[in-house]
């Protein structure tokens, strides 16, 4: 196993988490991760050592997902979202579980562009620059989508938008949210 393969293997948990949050369907998420890894292995020669492997993999995943959505729309395929496994519920505290369910529901109601940015920056902890590279949009677009997405999340979750609650959405990963006693939106 070479260094590329070791590093690739280390990114699988992040890829799975993002895919599950992106697709909101465990089976589709696993397929997306598998397709992403297969493509990354086929295109290994295109990755430049010294660059951010995670951003490269997320770009591949983003493009794979866009292609799948386009294909599904073209083929008029329907996706069953009723039987989706819970993506973000990891806490054992009933209050935290309820808040996480509310957050998951609110994320699902966001426009796709805003949800993707919130997942990349908030869940995966990517920098604005890396998120811009993954989504192939300018950094200003990332900032505006993130701001609009955060505002929309606050409204969807019934939180007032004021100076105290306008803190950035950070650490949406379940392990971080489980430690957050009150509002999952506060940083």
N, C-alpha and C positions, 0 to 999 in steps of 0.2 A: 504494500500500500504506500503510494507516494504522498508527499506533503499536500498536494491538491486534494486527494481523496480524503485524507484525514481532516482537513479544514472543511471540506464539503460535508462530511459526516457530522462535524460539530455544529453546522448550521441547520440541520434537519429539524430540531425542536422549534426553532424560530420560524422556519418555513411552514411547519405544520400549524403552529399557532396562528400565523397570519392567514394561511389558506382557510382555516376553519372560520376565522372571523370574517374573511372576505366572502366566502361562499355560503356560510351559515348552514352547511350540510356536511356531515362527517365523511360520507362516501365521496362526494365531489371534491372535498378538501384533500383526501388521501390520493385521489386520482390526479389532482392538480400538482401535489407535491411530487408524485411519481413521475409525471410528465416533465416537470421542471428539472428534476434530478437527471432524468434520461437525456434531456436536451443539453444540460450542463456538461454531462459526460461526453456527449457527442461533440460539443463545441469547446471542449477544454482548451484546445489550441488557440482559441480566440481570447481567453482570459489572460490578462497581463499580470504576472506576478508583481506584487508591490501595490496593486490597486485593491480597492475594497471588494472582497469576494462576496460579502453579504449583499451589498448594493447590486452587484452583477447578478446574483441569484434572484433577488427580488425583482429586478428588471425582467428577467426571463419569466418569472412567475406571473408578473403583471401582464406581459405580452401573451402568455399562454391563456390566462383568464380572459383577456379581451377577445382572443381568437375563439375561445369556447363560447362566450356569450354571443358573439356575432354568428357563429355557426348555429347555435341554438335558435337565434332569432330567424335566421335564414331558413332553417329546417322546421321552424314553428314548433320546436320542442318545448314541452312544459316541464317545469321543475317543481317537485313537491317540497314545499318549504314547511309544511305542517309537521313533518316527522323529523325535523332537524334536531340534532343533539345540542344541548346547551353548550355554548362556546365559552362563556366567561364565568359560569358558576363553579367556583372552586372553594368557596369559603364554607365553613360548617356553621357559622353564626347565622341564625335565621334572618336577622336584620340585614346583615351583609349580603346574604343570598338574595333577599328581596331587592336590595339596591342594585346588585349586579344584574338581576333579571330586568329591572327597569332600565339600566344602562344598555343592556343588550337590545332590548326592544327599541329604545331611542336610537341607538346606532343603526338599527335596521330601517328606521324611517328616514334617515338622512339621505340626501342625494348621493349617488355613487362616488362622485368626485370628492365630496367632503369626507365621506366615510373612509375612503382609501387613505387620504392624508392623515386623518385622525388615527387610523390604525398604524400607519407607518411611523408617525412621529410619537404618538401617545403610547401605543401598545409595544411597538418594536424599538422605540427609543432612537430612531434614526434622526440624523441632523436634517435641517431643511435642505441642505445641499444634496444629501444622499436621496432624500425623498423626491426632490426635483429630478434627479438623474433617473430614478426608477420610473417615475411617471412621465418622463420626457416633457416637462413643462418648466417654465421659468420659476426661479425661486420666489418671485413676487406672487405668482399664482399659488404656490404652496402656502405662503403667508395668508393670502386672502381666503383661500379655501379653509385653512385651519381656523382662522378667526370666525368665519361664518359658520363653520361646523361646530365650533365650541359654543357659539351663541345659540345655535339651533338645539344643541344637546341640552343646554341649560333650560331653554324654553320647554322642550319636550319632557324634561324631568321635573318641571315645575319649580325651577330655581330662579330666584330674582337675579337680574343682571345689574350688578352695582360694583363699586370698586372692590368690595370684599370678596365677591364671588367671581370676579373677572380673572382669577388666577388661571394660568394655563392648564390644560388637560395634560397630565403627565402620568406615567406609570399606570396604564390601564391593565397591565399584565396581572393575571389573577394573584400571583404571589405578592404583588404590591398592594392590590386592593384588599386582600384579606387582612392586611395590617392597618388599613385605614378605618378608624372607628366610626366616623360620621359620614360625611358626603364624599362619594367616590370622585367627585369632580374637583375637589380641593387638592391643591398641590402643596 
